[in-house]
Amino acid sequence: MRNLLLISLVFLFASTIAIQMSDAKPTRDAACGIPEIKRCTSFLTDTVPPADVMDVITAVVYSLNNFNIEAVANLYTPNAVIADDEPPYSWNGPTAGVQWVNAVERACKDNRLTKLKGSIESVNVFQQSSDNIYLVVPVTYTGSLPGKVHFKAGGAFTFVLRLTNGKWLIKSQAWMPRKGM
């Protein structure tokens, strides 16, 4: 009987904590937009990047839908680095995004891949300091190969963004195919 009473009390305590946590809303520090750690929300992680950051990420991922180099032309820092599984595998500098889009377009032409389309999945890894952001963005690309063969490649981009003159720019971008995870 004593053990049953103890188990009931533990469940009551755990239920009370769970209800408090489900009602709690994460808040942000007004000075820098970083999630504040509050009682009952310390176990919650805010994985929703700010809209202006997701605008940059969306422009990059969707730039391959039509190989739009203008969409990525001004999104990278002067010392940016991109790594991908297309030769020559890395691109550097402020035009890294343009070079990368051109390389992917060449690879699609060489492999006769058409109708390339990217889709962004839920972001589960997002960390931010006052002037840096680290996030992992799961992405799936689909398209068509010769003979009506369906193409599908999934993986994730890891991005580091830096706040430069009030704008988030990509410092590094790395693609990891799902089969490599």
N, C-alpha and C positions, 0 to 999 in steps of 0.2 A: 504494500500500500504506500509506503514511504517513497519507494522508487517511482511509482506512478504519479504521486504528487509532485516530485522533483521534475519529472519529464514534462508534466503539464505546465509548470512554472517556466521552464526553459522555452517551451513552445509559445507561451503567452508573451514572453519577453522578445523572442525572435519575431513574432507577428507584429508587435508594436513597432519595432525598429523598421521592419519591411514597409509598414504603412507610412511611417514618417518619411522614409526614403522615397517612396513612390510619389508622395505629395510634394517633395522638395523640388525646386527648380534651380538648376545651376545659374549662378550669376556671374557677371563679368566685372573685372576691375575697370573702372571708367578711364583710368589713366592709360592703360595699354591694351585693353581688350582681352586680357588673359583670364581664364576661368579662375575665380577665387575658390579657395578651399574653405568650405563651411562645414559645420557639424551636420551630420546626416547626408551630406552630399560628397564627402571626401572619397566615397567609393565609386562615385560616378565620374566618368571621363567624358569630356566634351570632344566629340570627334567630328563636329560640324565646322568646317573652315568658314571664315568670313566670306561674304558674297564676292567681294573684289578679288579674293584669292581664287575662288572657284571660277570666276570669269576668265582668269589667266589660264587655269588648268583646262577648262572647257575649250578655249580657243586653241590650245596646243593639241589636245586629243582630236578635236573635230577638224583641225586643219588638214588632216590626211584624207578626210571625206572627199575633198576636191583639190587637194595639193595646193592649198592657199598659202603661199609664202608671205603675203601681206599680213595675214592674220597673226603670224608669229614674229614678224620683222622687228618689233620693238619690245619684246617680252623677256629679253635675256640681258644679264649683266655683262659688262665688258670682258670679264674673265670667266664666262660661263663654260660649262663642260656638259656634253651630252654623250651618253653611252647607249648603244642599241645593238641588236643582233644583225644589222645590215652593214655590209662593208661600206666604208672603212672602219666601222664600229665606234668611232668617236669623232666629235666635232667640238671646236673651241671658239671662244670669243663671242662678241655681240651678234654675229651672224650665224651662230651655231644652229639656231632654230631653222633658218632658211636652208642651210646646208643639209640638215637632217631631213626636212620635208622633201628636198630635191633627191636625196639618196633613196628614200622610201618610194618616191614616184618612179625612179629608175628601176628599183627592184620589182615593183609591180608590173612595169612594162616588160622587163626581162622574163618574168614568170607568167605573163599574160593574165595577171590578176586584175579584175575589173570590179567596179561597184564596191570599193573598199569603204567600210563604214565602221566607225568606232562608237562604242557605248560605254559610258562611265557607270560603274557600280558604286555601292555605298562605301564611303571612306570610313575606315575603322581605326586608322592610325593618323593622328594629327597632334602636333606639338607646336607651341608658339612661345617665343620670347618677345621682347620689345621690338626687335628688328630682324628676327629670323623665324622661318616656319619650316617644319619638316612634316611631310605627309606622304602616305602611300595610297595610291589611287588604283584600285582594280579596274581593268579595262578589258573589253572583248572587242576584237576586230573581226568583221565578217566580210565576205565578198564572193566573187564567182571566178572559178578557174575554167580553162577550156573544157569543152564537153559537158557543160552545165554541172561541173563538180563544185560543191559548196565548200568554201574556205572559212575556217574559224580558228582564230588564235587568241588565246586568253593569257593574261598575265597581269603585271602591275608596274606602274611607273612610280619611282621614288623621286620626289622633288624636294629641293631645298630652295626656298625663296628668300630674298633679302629686301628689306624696305630701303629703297633708294630714291631720294628726293620725293618722298611721300607716295611712291608707287611700288607695289610688289613686283619684283623681277626674278626670273629663274636664275639661280646660281648653278644648280646642277639638276640633271634629269637623267635617270637611268631606267631602262626597260629590263624587266625580268620576266621571261616567258614562264607560264604556269608549269611547264615541264621541268623548269629549272628550280622550282620551289620545293 
